[in-house]
Structures are given as C-alpha cells and as structure tokens.
C-alpha cells in the first residue's frame, strides 16, 4: 500500500479515495472524515468511503459524486 501511494504521488495524484474498513486503512492515512463531502454510486455504504490527501489541503472544497478517473479523458 505504501509503495502504491508513493507511486501515486510521483504520478501527480493529489488524493486517493477508496471504499473499505476504516480500522484497517487508518494505518495508511485514510479516514472517513476526509471523505465527508463525497458521494458514491449506490449500493456503497458511505460510512466505508475513505480518503487520503497526498498533498496537504488536496481535499479542501472537494465534494460531490466520485467517478472513475478514466472518464475525465472522455
């Protein structure tokens, strides 16, 4: 996980969002509070929607529906 997060930083990613168990992913810096302004297509339980900033402040003012990153290219 740490290697993947470091690679994401190298590629210029500012934030990472995932669906998972906070007690597990907390150790990698993910938490529910950081993802509080986000929504996700159903049937995802929003209590499992977690986020981590790779750049400090990257989640500031970020809100709305999460979508697949490759759709940004369309």
Backbone bond lengths (Angstrom), bond angles and torsions (degrees), N, CA, C in turn:
res aa  C-N    CA-C-N  psi(-1)  N-CA   C-N-CA  omega(-1)  CA-C   N-CA-C  phi
1 X - - - 1.444 - - 1.533 110.66 -
2 X 1.314 117.33 -44.93 1.463 119.64 -178.14 1.533 111.19 -63.86
3 X 1.333 116.78 -38.06 1.452 120.35 177.12 1.521 112.00 -64.20
4 X 1.301 115.97 -40.37 1.464 120.79 179.08 1.521 110.94 -66.19
5 X 1.326 116.90 -41.65 1.463 120.16 178.38 1.529 110.98 -65.28
6 X 1.309 116.67 -38.84 1.469 120.14 177.84 1.529 110.15 -65.33
7 X 1.314 116.99 -40.67 1.473 120.84 177.84 1.527 110.75 -63.55
8 X 1.319 116.82 -39.74 1.468 120.79 177.29 1.531 109.97 -60.56
9 X 1.325 117.57 -42.50 1.474 121.56 176.44 1.536 110.47 -60.20
10 X 1.331 116.09 -45.83 1.465 120.86 -179.89 1.529 111.78 -59.91
11 X 1.326 115.90 -33.34 1.469 121.25 -179.71 1.523 112.53 -83.09
12 X 1.335 116.46 -1.66 1.456 119.95 176.73 1.510 115.81 92.75
13 X 1.327 117.76 9.13 1.461 119.36 176.94 1.522 108.68 -67.04
14 X 1.318 116.52 143.37 1.461 122.00 -179.82 1.525 112.79 -101.05
15 X 1.319 115.52 -24.87 1.475 120.74 -175.92 1.516 109.56 -153.75
16 X 1.336 115.66 158.93 1.467 121.76 175.64 1.521 107.29 -132.96
17 X 1.317 115.92 136.17 1.464 123.09 177.50 1.515 107.38 -121.66
18 X 1.326 115.92 138.07 1.463 119.94 175.86 1.516 110.56 -146.15
19 X 1.318 114.91 164.16 1.465 121.92 174.40 1.516 106.23 -107.95
20 X 1.325 116.48 120.03 1.454 119.75 -177.37 1.512 111.98 -172.61
21 X 1.311 115.61 -173.11 1.458 122.86 -179.16 1.526 110.00 -89.16
22 X 1.327 116.72 116.91 1.460 120.59 -177.39 1.524 113.46 -56.41
23 X 1.350 119.87 -41.42 1.468 118.38 179.21 1.537 113.23 -58.10
24 X 1.316 117.47 -30.98 1.463 120.53 177.86 1.528 111.18 -79.39
25 X 1.337 117.83 -51.49 1.461 122.30 -172.80 1.527 113.76 -78.64
26 X 1.328 117.71 -11.17 1.456 122.00 177.35 1.533 110.97 -54.32
27 X 1.320 116.53 -39.99 1.473 120.77 -177.79 1.524 113.06 -61.73
28 X 1.323 116.98 -19.31 1.461 121.60 179.02 1.534 111.88 -100.30
29 X 1.329 115.93 3.26 1.458 120.87 176.91 1.515 116.08 95.97
30 X 1.338 117.60 6.37 1.463 121.11 178.10 1.519 109.56 -86.74
31 X 1.331 116.40 143.86 1.464 119.28 174.06 1.525 110.64 -155.14
32 X 1.289 114.62 162.47 1.464 121.84 -178.30 1.523 111.10 -70.85
33 X 1.310 116.87 -38.73 1.464 120.06 -176.64 1.529 111.58 -58.98
34 X 1.306 117.83 -39.61 1.466 121.85 179.70 1.529 111.00 -63.93
35 X 1.331 117.21 -28.91 1.465 122.24 -179.38 1.522 113.00 -95.30
36 X 1.321 117.82 8.17 1.463 122.10 -171.68 1.528 113.97 -53.80
37 X 1.315 120.07 -36.94 1.460 122.09 -177.17 1.516 114.56 -83.55
38 X 1.331 116.84 1.18 1.464 120.69 -175.27 1.519 112.24 -95.99
39 X 1.308 115.15 154.25 1.459 122.67 172.06 1.524 106.26 -123.25
40 X 1.325 116.79 163.96 1.456 121.51 -177.41 1.518 107.82 -146.43
41 X 1.333 117.55 143.09 1.466 119.44 179.21 1.524 111.82 -55.17
42 X 1.300 115.52 141.07 1.461 121.97 179.70 1.523 109.23 -67.06
43 X 1.291 119.46 151.60 1.458 129.36 17.03 1.528 114.36 -100.01
44 X 1.319 119.39 30.45 1.460 121.59 -178.48 1.525 110.93 -66.78
45 X 1.324 115.09 133.42 1.461 121.97 173.39 1.527 106.75 -76.67
46 X 1.328 118.09 115.41 1.457 121.35 -175.53 1.524 113.23 -63.10
47 X 1.318 117.94 -17.96 1.465 120.31 175.34 1.521 111.41 -69.28
48 X 1.319 117.17 -13.62 1.467 122.02 179.34 1.531 112.21 -102.76
49 X 1.319 116.96 1.56 1.457 121.56 179.02 1.532 108.06 -83.33
50 X 1.321 116.03 115.72 1.462 122.41 -174.05 1.527 110.05 -121.80
51 X 1.320 115.70 156.06 1.460 119.37 178.48 1.527 110.28 -143.92
52 X 1.321 114.45 159.01 1.466 122.23 176.62 1.524 107.47 -141.65
53 X 1.324 116.62 133.40 1.451 121.52 173.69 1.529 108.75 -83.81
54 X 1.314 116.29 129.03 1.462 120.25 173.77 1.521 110.18 -91.96
55 X 1.321 115.18 -18.57 1.453 122.98 176.02 1.528 105.79 -129.30
56 X 1.317 117.68 126.72 1.458 121.24 -175.50 1.526 110.94 -53.72
57 X 1.323 115.49 129.41 1.453 122.03 -179.78 1.514 114.67 86.03
58 X 1.331 118.26 2.60 1.469 121.82 -175.02 1.525 113.55 -65.49
59 X 1.317 117.82 -20.13 1.467 120.09 178.92 1.532 112.11 -97.38
60 X 1.325 117.06 -1.59 1.459 120.67 179.50 1.532 109.59 -60.65
61 X 1.306 115.78 124.96 1.465 122.94 177.99 1.529 113.53 66.58
62 X 1.338 118.31 14.22 1.465 121.02 175.44 1.523 107.46 -89.31
63 X 1.315 116.16 126.90 1.465 120.12 179.76 1.519 108.86 -154.97
64 X 1.318 114.50 168.61 1.451 120.41 176.36 1.519 113.74 106.28
65 X 1.313 114.31 -168.89 1.455 121.86 -174.92 1.529 111.28 -75.94
66 X 1.311 115.65 131.31 1.466 121.68 174.49 1.523 107.45 -76.72
67 X 1.327 116.21 137.97 1.460 119.71 176.38 1.517 108.95 -133.88
68 X 1.293 115.35 162.97 1.470 120.15 179.15 1.510 109.53 -62.85
69 X 1.338 116.16 134.42 1.456 120.27 -175.34 1.515 113.64 -61.54
70 X 1.330 118.44 -31.75 1.463 119.24 -176.10 1.513 111.59 -71.67
71 X 1.315 119.02 -13.69 1.462 120.14 176.30 1.522 111.35 -71.62
72 X 1.330 117.54 -18.56 1.459 120.85 178.04 1.523 111.03 -64.65
73 X 1.303 117.45 -22.53 1.464 121.71 -177.93 1.518 112.80 -83.55
74 X 1.334 116.87 -11.60 1.480 120.78 -176.46 1.508 110.48 -86.70
